[in-house]
Amino acid sequence: MANLKRNLGFWRAYATATGLVVAGSTMVSLGNGFGTIGPAFIVAAFIAMIISILIALSYAELSSILPGTGMIGDYTSVAMGRFLAIIAVLGGYLVLMVTVGPLETMTASVAIEYLFPSVNTLVVSLVLLSIFLVINLLGVEIFGSIQLAVVLILILGTAGLGVFGLLDIGTINPAIVSEFNPFGWPTVFQALAMGLWLFIGIEYVIPLGDEVKKPEKTIPKAMICGLLTIFVVDMLFGFALTRHMDLATLSASATPQIDGAIAIFGNMGGMIMSVLTLLAAVSTINASFAAVPRMFYGLARQGLLPKAFKYIHPKFRTPSFGIIFVFLLFSLPLFILESTITV
């Protein structure tokens, strides 16, 4: 039987960790968080980042002690037994794929709809999923290269909008002076859960441990650098939003990142942020297609899932059955959502 192959260096591992976290839904949460709390949301986000770093270090330690692709399944199996290992993976990540996966796909299609209003969002969603199905089937090197390119554009683009907005470069409206903490410190600390959502999923790089070079060093560095990058970029853009958009409008918006970019830079800003939102959703989809099938592969190797999940393509060295399975988990709920919206 073919095995996975170590081809991923630091930058591709970093892109996997960062790209999964920076999702279309987290960009919405970022804008709503700053609108609900004000600039003081940076305090909640900073505390959430520290907590996330501690969690990342815990995962890194576990992955060094119990290396492999199974991640939470492997750790739970040792601590609590095989049955609960299955529950931990399927109850956590399977459910996540069925719910958050289609949401991110629809977020991507909505961003495209902003750019091309007459587009069929269901068709766009299925085309996107099919593209990343093929990318992940063809090998981890292709996945890693595309993921790195997407994440770099996403990070640099969002940071650029934030810096330009803060320095009033190319802005269309006068800056607004927002009170730092208009709603009080209890509200700030209540927003900690929203802050944590900005960093959820950094551990998705761990299931690629069998394909990462020097994983005991590369994986923790990738996760921590990713968390620090996300915090800096999010805060730059978040403060730019509060500088050019009133908090009530920001907190009530369904797409605060796009509406905020329009308020700062006009329609061009909205178009740029729509592209960045699309890239955020795309990076999450791509990382999910890479990480979750490898979790299933890890469980299958222990006999905790059907043997089909441990099949590795002899040429491309990818868990092909698991990737196709995740593709279906993303795709099928879209038809349910489409029929519900139609009705």
N, C-alpha and C positions, 0 to 999 in steps of 0.2 A: 504493500500500500504506500502511496506517495505521502510525503510529509510536507508541512509548511516550511518555507525557506526564509532565512534571515536576510532581509534586504532593506529594512527601514533604518535610517539614521536619525539623528536628533531632530532635524527640521521637519521631516515627514511625521515623526511622532508628535512633535509640537503642533503641527497643523491638524492632526487627528484629534488631539485633546481640545485645542482651542476651537476648531471648526464645529465640533459637536455642541459646545456650550453656547457659542454665539449663534442663536437661532432667530428666526423671524419673530417667534413669540417672546423671546427675551428682549428684543428691541422694543416691542410694545410695552412690556413690563417696565423697561427703563424709562420710557417717556411718561407713563402713568405714575411711576414712582416719584419722579421729580415733580410732576404736577400735583400729586396728592400731598407730598411732604414739603416740597420746596428744595432749595439748594442743600438743606441739611440732610437730604437723602444720602449724601456722600458718607455720612457717619454710619448709617445702617449698612450701606454697601461695603464700607471698610471692615466693619465687624464681621459681616458675612464672608468677606474674602479671607480673613484670618481663620475663621471656622473652616472654610473650604480648604485652606492650606493644610490645616491639621488633619482633615479627613483624607486629603491626597497623600500626606505622609504615612497615614495608617495603611492606606491601600498599597502604597509603595513597599512598606515593610512586609505586608502580607504576601505581595507578589514575589518578593525576594525569598521568603521562607517557603512558599508554595508556588513556584513558577509554573506557568501554563496558561492556557486560554480560557479555562473555565471561570476564572475570577470569583465572583460571589458564590457560585456553585461549589467550587473547590473549597473555599474557606468554610462555608456552611456545612459541607459534608464532613469535614474533620471535626468541627465543633459540635454539631447537632445531629449528624446522621444523613444518610442518603435521601430519605424522603423529604426532609426539610430543605435539602439542597435543591431538589427539583422545584419545590414550592417557591424558594427564594428567587430562582431564575425566571421561572414561568410566571409567577405571581407579580414579579417586579418588572422585568424587561419585556416579557411577552405582552403584558397588558399595556406597557408604555408604547410599544410599537403599534398596537392596534388603535391607540387613542392619539398620542402626540404625533406619531408618524403621519397619518393623514392630515392632521392639523397643519403641520409644517409644509406638506405638499400643497395644501390649499392656500397657505400663505404665499408660497412661491407663485402660484397661478394668479392670485389676486394682484400681486406686484406686477406680473406681466399684463394683467387686465388693465391696470392703470396706464401702462405704456401703450397698449393696443386694446382699446375698449371693446371691440367686437369679437375678441377671441373667445373660444369655447374653453372654459376653465377645466372641465373634466378631461378633455382631449390633451390640453397642455400638461395637466398633472400626470396622466398616463405616459406621455412622451418623456417627461422628465424622469419618471421612475424607470422607464425602460432604458434610458441612456445610462443611468447609474447602475442598473442591473448589469449591463454589458461591461461597463468599466470595471466593476468589482469581480466579475467572472474572469476577466482577462489577466488579472494578476495584481498583487499588492503594490508592485512598483508603479503601475499606471494609476492605481487609486491614489497612492501617496503623492505622486507628482501633480495630479489634478487638484487634490486636496490642498496642497501647499500653495499653488497658484491662486486658487479661490480665496483662501484665508488671507494671503498677503494683500490681495486687492481689497478685500473686505475690511481688514484692519487699517490699512493705509487710507482708504477712502473715508471711513467713518471718522478716523482721527483728523484727517484733513478738514472735513466739514466742521468738526468741533473747534479746531484751532482758528479757522477762518471766521467762524461765527463769533468766537470770543474776541478776536482782534478786529471785528467789524470790517473784514475784507470781502468786498463783493456783496454785502448785505443790502437789502432793499428798504428796511425800516429802521428807525432809531432804536437804540438799545433800551431795554426796560430794566430798572433797578428793582430786583426782587429781594424781599427780606429773607435773610438766611434761614431762619427757623420760625415761620409764621404760625405754626400750629402747635408748638410746644414739644418738649423732649419726649413725653410719653408716646406721642404719635410717631416720633422718629424710631423709637425702639419697637413699637408695634409693627413697623415696616420691615423688621429684620427678615421675616419670611419672604417678602418680596425681593429683598436684597439677595437672599440665598438663591432665589430662582435665577439670578443673573449668572450663577457659577455652577449650576447643576449639570452633571454629566462629564466632569473632567476626567473621571476614572475610565471612560470608554477606551482609552488608549491601552489599558492593561490587557484586554483579551488579545491584543496583537503582540504580546510578549514573546511568543515563539518566532516572530518575524522581525523583531527589533534588535539591532546590534547593541550589545552590552546593556541589556534591559535593566539590570540592577542600578545602573547610573543614568541611563538615558530616560527611562520612564519618569522617575521623580523630577528630574530637571525639566522635562517637557511639561509636566502638569503644573509645577510651580511657576515657570516662566509664562505658561498660558494664563494662569489666574492673574498674575501681575499685569500682563498685557491687557487682558479684558477689563480689569479695573481701571487702568489709566485711560484706555480708549473710551469706555462707557462714560466715565466722569467728564472727560473733555466734551463729548457730544451732549451729555445731560446738562451741563452748565450752559452750553451754547443755547440749548432749548429754552431754559429759564431766562436767558438774557433777551430773547426775542419773541417770547410767547407767554401770555398770562397763564397763571397756574391752573385756573378753573378750566379754561379751554383745553389745556394740555392733559389734565387728569380725565376729562370726559371723552377725549378722542379715542376712536377705535383703532386708528393708525397714527399715534402721536409722533412717531419718527418721521413719517412722510409729511404730515401736516406741519410739524415743526420745521422741517427742511424748507417747505414752501414759504413759511413765515419768515425764515431767515434769508433765503436766496431766491425766492420766487419759483416759478414753474420749473426752471432748470434744476433747482435744488430738489424739488419733488421727484423729478425724473431720476436724478442721481441716487437719491435715497431709495427709490423703488428698485433700482438695479441692485443696490447694496442689500436691501431686504430679500430680494431674490437670491443673491449669493449666500446670505445667512441661512436661508431655508435649504438651499442646495448643499451647503457644507454639512448641515445636520443630517440630511438624507444620505449623503455619501458616507459619512462617518458611521451612521447606523448600519448601513449595508455592509460595512467592514467589520464592525465590532460584534454585533449581536450574533451573526452566524458562527463566529468563533467561540462565543460562550456556549452555544448549542453543541458545537464540535467538542468542546472540553467535556461537557456532560456525557455526550455520546461515547467518548473514549472510556468513560468509567461505567458504561452500560446503563446510564440513567435516562437516556433518550434513545429512540430507534437508531439502528445502525446507519441508516441513510444519512444522518446528520454528521457522521464522521468521515464521509466520503470526501477525499481530496482529489481534485482533477490532476491527472498525472503530468500534464504539460504546464498548466497555468498555476498549479499549487494553490488553489483556492477551494474553500469548502462550498462547492457548487450547490449542493442540495439546500444547505442552510441559507445561502444567498437568495436562491429562488423562493424559498419559503418566506423570508422577510419581505421580498418584493410583493408576494401575495398578501401578506399582512398589511402592507401599506396600501395596496391597490383596492382590495375588496371593500373596505369601509367607504371609499370614495363614491362607489355606486349607491350605497345606502344614503350617504349625505346628499348626493345629487337627486335621488328620488324623493327624499324628504323635502328638500328645497323646492322641487318641482311641484309637489303636492301642496 
